[in-house]
């Protein structure tokens, strides 16, 4: 038999969101009205009180139908809550799975991806980006992206970001990445505004012989 969840948390009934200004669930008020008395004090509202009231209603032929109707309503309400809880758990699991998958796609993308601020400071990046710049991820966060570019490429990146900030939709240009203790790497840089905030999204793709 299904039983209604009528549990206390302190002095407040928490099973039913439909409560009056005193914190007394409306169903208990309705139950009290069926019995013919007044709404019981909050400290007395517990499962035994509710079921005792239903039992007393069920004993009388004149009120038994109302008792059965109220019990049915409580049972349906509990099933609704259980279904809602199941749906919330399922939705949460799906959302967590989606977030994990999106993080995997971002981090394992075959191109270098960066979120940079107005001064080209690196806010977010993927593993490919850290490898392209030849630097450990911890050292990359907060560093200026144009610091890893040749002088003329650094100017080109800043100009590209400036145009984006002025209203351009997307920008692309050829850049040279300067790797510590290595030859410069030719990349195609593409950038756009970050739809989630005031920052920029930058992608660097190796081109030419450096792409191998």
C-alpha angles and dihedrals in degrees: 000000000000115000126199117249103241104162132157128232102187106311096330125095107228105181097083125043091202099090133147126236091278093056093251113138113244092231090060090050089051090048091051090051091052090053089050098239136099128281106281119240115272093246090061096051103105135126094270092054092048095048093043088056091049090049091052090049091049092054093063117073089214095056102028094094090052091049091052091047092051092046090050090050091051091048092049090048091053092049089050090052091048091050091048090050091050091049091049091051091048093047091048092050091049092048093049090049091050093049092050091048093049090049090051092049092049096046096043097042111132091233129066110258126192138174108208135181129234091281091047092256110159112247101164133008141165131237092260090056093053091049092048092054092043094231137119114259095238091057092046097058109096094008120124112259093213088059087074093054134082113263096260091044091052089055090048092052093049091048090050092052091047091055091049090051089052093056108280113146100216137347136199134184142155115264139181119227114208110213119198109256091358144091119274114269121222114225139170109234121206126180141179138168117281106246090208096059150331095306134095134246113222128188123190119196121186113235138187120010090339090066093073 
